[in-house]
Amino acid sequence: MKNLVLLFTSKRAIVTLIVLICWVVFGIVGIKNGTDMTDLATYFAALSPFVIGYIYGETKRKSGDSKCGNANCKK
């Protein structure tokens, strides 16, 4: 249970879960409406780099971290 609570304190995990849920919902709606699977796969493939980029960026440097070490840095 503690690991589940820790999961929801991570922005990366929350974004991943939200995107995963949205993709499942959009996939089901697309299938029920008879959408061409190639078009649906293209939609998912077009969004993937943005999600992967965000998760990678959060892994390398958290949103609140600052690389600025000089006095001219604004906080």
VMD Tcl script that draws the C-alpha trace (Angstrom):
set ca {
  {0.00 0.00 0.00}
  {2.87 2.36 0.79}
  {4.29 1.86 -2.71}
  {0.93 2.77 -4.20}
  {0.88 6.02 -2.22}
  {4.45 6.78 -3.34}
  {3.41 6.18 -6.93}
  {0.98 9.10 -6.82}
  {3.59 11.51 -5.43}
  {5.66 11.23 -8.60}
  {4.72 13.61 -11.42}
  {6.17 11.19 -13.97}
  {3.96 8.38 -12.72}
  {0.86 10.58 -12.66}
  {1.44 11.84 -16.21}
  {2.12 8.31 -17.40}
  {-1.11 7.01 -15.84}
  {-3.18 9.89 -17.24}
  {-1.80 9.39 -20.76}
  {-2.23 5.62 -20.54}
  {-5.85 5.98 -19.44}
  {-6.54 8.53 -22.20}
  {-4.99 6.28 -24.85}
  {-7.05 3.29 -23.70}
  {-10.25 5.35 -23.72}
  {-9.47 6.89 -27.14}
  {-8.57 3.44 -28.50}
  {-11.84 1.91 -27.32}
  {-13.88 4.84 -28.65}
  {-11.98 4.67 -31.95}
  {-12.61 0.95 -32.32}
  {-16.31 1.29 -31.46}
  {-16.72 4.11 -33.99}
  {-15.03 2.10 -36.75}
  {-11.93 4.27 -37.05}
  {-9.22 2.98 -39.35}
  {-6.55 1.36 -37.17}
  {-3.76 2.92 -39.24}
  {-5.10 6.39 -38.48}
  {-5.48 5.57 -34.80}
  {-1.93 4.17 -34.62}
  {-0.61 7.29 -36.35}
  {-2.35 9.46 -33.76}
  {-0.77 7.52 -30.90}
  {2.65 7.52 -32.58}
  {2.47 11.29 -33.10}
  {1.80 11.93 -29.41}
  {4.35 9.48 -28.04}
  {7.49 11.64 -28.53}
  {5.99 14.46 -26.46}
  {5.13 12.15 -23.58}
  {8.48 10.36 -23.77}
  {10.29 13.71 -23.89}
  {8.47 14.96 -20.80}
  {9.17 11.78 -18.84}
  {12.82 11.79 -19.90}
  {13.17 15.46 -18.99}
  {11.64 14.89 -15.56}
  {14.01 11.96 -15.05}
  {17.10 14.03 -15.86}
  {16.05 17.21 -14.05}
  {12.98 17.64 -11.87}
  {10.68 20.61 -12.52}
  {11.72 22.41 -9.31}
  {15.46 21.92 -9.78}
  {17.60 24.79 -10.94}
  {20.99 24.50 -12.62}
  {21.71 28.17 -12.02}
  {24.49 28.76 -9.51}
  {25.27 32.45 -9.96}
  {23.82 35.57 -8.33}
  {21.96 36.64 -11.52}
  {19.66 33.65 -11.34}
  {15.96 34.38 -10.72}
  {14.04 32.06 -8.46}
}
mol new
graphics top color blue
foreach p $ca { graphics top sphere $p radius 0.5 }
foreach p [lrange $ca 0 end-1] q [lrange $ca 1 end] { graphics top cylinder $p $q radius 0.2 }
display resetview
